[in-house]
Each structure stands twice: as structure tokens, then as C-alpha cells.
Amino acid sequence: MRELRVLASARSAGKPVEFKGREYIVQELTETSFDGIQIALFSAGGKVSEQFCPIAARAGAICIDNTNAFRMDPAVPLVVPEVNPHAIRTHKGIIANPNCSTIQMVVVLKPLHDAARIPPRHRLNLPGDVGRRQEGNGRALPSDRRPDRRQEITPKPSLTGSRST
């Protein structure tokens, strides 16, 4: 790594942060912050990601977004490297990842799914952030406008089944 740019709001600009024993000065995030950047890691909130990920991608950076801003966007791959690394090939500058609890769960469930090959009718659909995708006004999208990016992963528990002895 030749360069690390630590970017934040104007309020944090000028403050020092330490990484691997080296001190870096926080710079204000602007539309020109991504010139010459190859990889941009975003985790400053959905609104910041929605505004700046496309700008960074147009500047040539690959954006890895840790917010909910692009998780439901069918044009943006939703990637957990231990589960679906091949999905990264379809990126157009932005890569989304699920929330932290979903990542942990699918990493554990993936080998079980691979071994059992559970038929679709017995899988649990995990909606992730369905319904939490925000419109510009901060309200959740109406149900008829929510994209369907559910992941089918594991058996659905039976609530009505009976066991014979």
C-alpha cells in the first residue's frame, strides 16, 4: 500500500488517527477525494455512501460499501467472500456486503448448504434489509417498491409438523 487516505466530514478533518503504528491526518471528504484511489472502503452511513460511492467509482475506485445503501440494488453485487466470491466479477465499481450478523450466519451455513443441497421448497428466505431501503426522505420504501434480493440459504423450521414415535 503506497497511500492511505482517511476521509471524514469537515468536523473530523485535521484530527490524527493511527493505523499500523503510523499516524494519518483525517481529510475532509469531497467529490475530488478519490482521484488516484484504487480501493475505497465506505462505512460512514447510507446517505454518505449513496452520494460518494458513485463519485468514487467514476473516478476509477472500486468501492466496498459496508452500509445498507446498495444492499438491495440488483445492479450491485452483494458479496460475502467466503460464500459467493464469484459475484465480485459482476461489479461496476461498487460492491455491497450484508450486515455483520448476516455475514456471520451465512459463512457458517454455506458449508451445510453445500453438503445437504436443500431443495428450494425447504429453504428459509432471509430478507436482509428488505423494507429498510430508504428513500431520499428517510422513509422505508413501500412494500410494492421493495426489490426482492432474498437469499435462500437453509431449511425452514417446521412449526406445524408432528413427529411420529
Contacts in CASP RR format, 6 or more apart in sequence:
PFRMAT RR
TARGET T0000
AUTHOR 0000-0000-0000
METHOD contacts of the structure
MODEL  1
MRELRVLASARSAGKPVEFKGREYIVQELTETSFDGIQIALFSAGGKVSE
QFCPIAARAGAICIDNTNAFRMDPAVPLVVPEVNPHAIRTHKGIIANPNC
STIQMVVVLKPLHDAARIPPRHRLNLPGDVGRRQEGNGRALPSDRRPDRR
QEITPKPSLTGSRST
4 19 0 8 1.000
4 24 0 8 1.000
5 24 0 8 1.000
5 27 0 8 1.000
5 33 0 8 1.000
5 37 0 8 1.000
6 17 0 8 1.000
6 19 0 8 1.000
6 24 0 8 1.000
6 25 0 8 1.000
6 26 0 8 1.000
6 27 0 8 1.000
7 26 0 8 1.000
7 27 0 8 1.000
7 28 0 8 1.000
7 29 0 8 1.000
7 33 0 8 1.000
8 15 0 8 1.000
8 26 0 8 1.000
8 27 0 8 1.000
8 28 0 8 1.000
8 29 0 8 1.000
8 44 0 8 1.000
9 28 0 8 1.000
9 29 0 8 1.000
9 44 0 8 1.000
10 28 0 8 1.000
12 26 0 8 1.000
13 26 0 8 1.000
13 27 0 8 1.000
13 28 0 8 1.000
14 25 0 8 1.000
14 26 0 8 1.000
14 27 0 8 1.000
15 25 0 8 1.000
15 26 0 8 1.000
16 23 0 8 1.000
16 24 0 8 1.000
16 25 0 8 1.000
16 26 0 8 1.000
17 23 0 8 1.000
17 24 0 8 1.000
17 25 0 8 1.000
17 26 0 8 1.000
18 24 0 8 1.000
27 33 0 8 1.000
29 44 0 8 1.000
29 48 0 8 1.000
29 52 0 8 1.000
31 52 0 8 1.000
31 55 0 8 1.000
33 52 0 8 1.000
33 56 0 8 1.000
34 40 0 8 1.000
34 52 0 8 1.000
34 55 0 8 1.000
34 56 0 8 1.000
34 59 0 8 1.000
34 60 0 8 1.000
34 61 0 8 1.000
35 59 0 8 1.000
36 59 0 8 1.000
36 60 0 8 1.000
36 61 0 8 1.000
37 56 0 8 1.000
37 59 0 8 1.000
37 60 0 8 1.000
37 61 0 8 1.000
38 60 0 8 1.000
38 61 0 8 1.000
38 62 0 8 1.000
39 61 0 8 1.000
39 62 0 8 1.000
39 64 0 8 1.000
40 53 0 8 1.000
40 56 0 8 1.000
40 61 0 8 1.000
40 62 0 8 1.000
40 63 0 8 1.000
40 64 0 8 1.000
41 63 0 8 1.000
41 64 0 8 1.000
41 66 0 8 1.000
42 48 0 8 1.000
42 49 0 8 1.000
42 52 0 8 1.000
42 53 0 8 1.000
42 56 0 8 1.000
42 63 0 8 1.000
42 64 0 8 1.000
42 65 0 8 1.000
42 66 0 8 1.000
42 67 0 8 1.000
42 69 0 8 1.000
43 65 0 8 1.000
43 66 0 8 1.000
43 67 0 8 1.000
44 67 0 8 1.000
45 67 0 8 1.000
45 69 0 8 1.000
46 67 0 8 1.000
46 68 0 8 1.000
46 69 0 8 1.000
46 134 0 8 1.000
47 69 0 8 1.000
48 67 0 8 1.000
49 63 0 8 1.000
49 65 0 8 1.000
49 67 0 8 1.000
49 69 0 8 1.000
49 70 0 8 1.000
50 69 0 8 1.000
50 70 0 8 1.000
53 63 0 8 1.000
53 65 0 8 1.000
53 69 0 8 1.000
53 70 0 8 1.000
53 94 0 8 1.000
54 94 0 8 1.000
56 63 0 8 1.000
57 63 0 8 1.000
57 92 0 8 1.000
57 93 0 8 1.000
57 94 0 8 1.000
60 93 0 8 1.000
61 93 0 8 1.000
62 91 0 8 1.000
62 93 0 8 1.000
62 94 0 8 1.000
62 95 0 8 1.000
63 93 0 8 1.000
63 94 0 8 1.000
63 95 0 8 1.000
64 95 0 8 1.000
64 97 0 8 1.000
65 76 0 8 1.000
65 94 0 8 1.000
65 95 0 8 1.000
65 96 0 8 1.000
65 97 0 8 1.000
66 97 0 8 1.000
68 99 0 8 1.000
68 129 0 8 1.000
68 132 0 8 1.000
68 133 0 8 1.000
68 134 0 8 1.000
69 96 0 8 1.000
70 76 0 8 1.000
70 94 0 8 1.000
70 96 0 8 1.000
71 78 0 8 1.000
71 96 0 8 1.000
71 97 0 8 1.000
71 98 0 8 1.000
71 99 0 8 1.000
71 128 0 8 1.000
71 129 0 8 1.000
71 133 0 8 1.000
71 149 0 8 1.000
72 129 0 8 1.000
72 130 0 8 1.000
72 133 0 8 1.000
72 146 0 8 1.000
72 147 0 8 1.000
72 149 0 8 1.000
73 96 0 8 1.000
73 147 0 8 1.000
74 147 0 8 1.000
74 149 0 8 1.000
75 92 0 8 1.000
76 91 0 8 1.000
76 92 0 8 1.000
76 94 0 8 1.000
76 95 0 8 1.000
76 96 0 8 1.000
77 87 0 8 1.000
77 88 0 8 1.000
77 90 0 8 1.000
77 91 0 8 1.000
77 95 0 8 1.000
77 96 0 8 1.000
78 87 0 8 1.000
78 96 0 8 1.000
78 97 0 8 1.000
78 98 0 8 1.000
78 149 0 8 1.000
79 85 0 8 1.000
79 87 0 8 1.000
79 88 0 8 1.000
79 95 0 8 1.000
79 96 0 8 1.000
79 97 0 8 1.000
80 97 0 8 1.000
80 98 0 8 1.000
80 103 0 8 1.000
80 106 0 8 1.000
80 107 0 8 1.000
81 88 0 8 1.000
82 107 0 8 1.000
82 110 0 8 1.000
83 106 0 8 1.000
83 107 0 8 1.000
83 110 0 8 1.000
88 95 0 8 1.000
97 103 0 8 1.000
98 106 0 8 1.000
98 128 0 8 1.000
98 129 0 8 1.000
99 128 0 8 1.000
99 129 0 8 1.000
102 126 0 8 1.000
102 128 0 8 1.000
105 126 0 8 1.000
105 153 0 8 1.000
106 151 0 8 1.000
106 153 0 8 1.000
109 153 0 8 1.000
109 154 0 8 1.000
110 153 0 8 1.000
112 154 0 8 1.000
113 153 0 8 1.000
113 154 0 8 1.000
118 154 0 8 1.000
118 155 0 8 1.000
120 152 0 8 1.000
122 155 0 8 1.000
122 156 0 8 1.000
123 152 0 8 1.000
123 153 0 8 1.000
123 154 0 8 1.000
123 155 0 8 1.000
123 156 0 8 1.000
124 152 0 8 1.000
124 153 0 8 1.000
124 154 0 8 1.000
124 155 0 8 1.000
124 156 0 8 1.000
124 157 0 8 1.000
125 150 0 8 1.000
125 151 0 8 1.000
125 152 0 8 1.000
126 150 0 8 1.000
126 151 0 8 1.000
126 152 0 8 1.000
126 153 0 8 1.000
127 150 0 8 1.000
128 149 0 8 1.000
128 150 0 8 1.000
128 151 0 8 1.000
130 146 0 8 1.000
130 147 0 8 1.000
130 148 0 8 1.000
130 149 0 8 1.000
130 150 0 8 1.000
131 140 0 8 1.000
131 141 0 8 1.000
131 143 0 8 1.000
131 146 0 8 1.000
132 140 0 8 1.000
133 140 0 8 1.000
133 141 0 8 1.000
133 146 0 8 1.000
133 147 0 8 1.000
134 140 0 8 1.000
134 141 0 8 1.000
135 141 0 8 1.000
END
